Amino acid sequence: MFATGLLLGWSSRAVAYRPFDGTDAAVADPGEVEVELQPAGAQWSREQNLLIAPAAVFNYGFLENWEAVLEGQLQTPFAPLGSTSLSASGAFLKHVIRPGSLQDQLGPSIATEFGVLLPDSSGDSRFGASIDTIISQRWDWGTAHLNIAAELTRNQRADLFTDLILEGPSKWLVRPVAEVFYEEEFGQAHTLSALIGAIWQVNDKLSFDVGFRHAITNGLNVNEIRAGLTVGFMSPFGRPNHK
């Protein structure tokens, strides 16, 4: 039971920029809605296998350089069989502090994301809080994103998350991607995780992604397959002529 609890704890961080656990220093345009959707994914270990279906992140640009974020996922244990629960849900605000290379300007893009972790629908889960600092830099050969986040977890423990994302050239139609992170939930668990994958950028409003992750949480091997899409569109309150 203790190992299963660690596995569920490790899976509580929802995808923030597909197919990663970290995110980038960019936000949706004012009036734009961006949906990051994983119709179905799988996670398995020696202790438990999970179906994650679906996982979703909704982003809404409500001001220049600001967006609101709502995320969550449904997960169902299938070995052993269990009931479906809502997990990894939260409500956040994200702000680009310094526009940079991701906004077609010089230098690094710097952003912060902060908000509330919402209780899971099962178990002894409470509210938590999170704040993340994101630094992104784009070069001709690729893009890097660094995340450093602090949390008060849903079980009221301090948590530190450090993450690095690397992407291939942004001009490539299909670009390879990789991510590595270390997470320490003090007094409970430590996780080292690595992901490899690819993003197919159809256009600036539609992309598809796939990723395979291997992680070690307190000595327990955990594997995960992620596949999904990101689509952006203007809301009825948007500004179609916004540049």
PyMOL commands that set and color helices and strands:
alter all, ss='L'
color gray80, all
select helices_A, chain A and resi 2-10+101-103
alter helices_A, ss='H'
color red, helices_A
select strands_A, chain A and resi 32-38+41-45+49-63+66-79+85-98+109-117+128-139+142-152+158-167+174-185+189-203+206-217+220-234
alter strands_A, ss='S'
color yellow, strands_A
deselect
rebuild
show_as cartoon
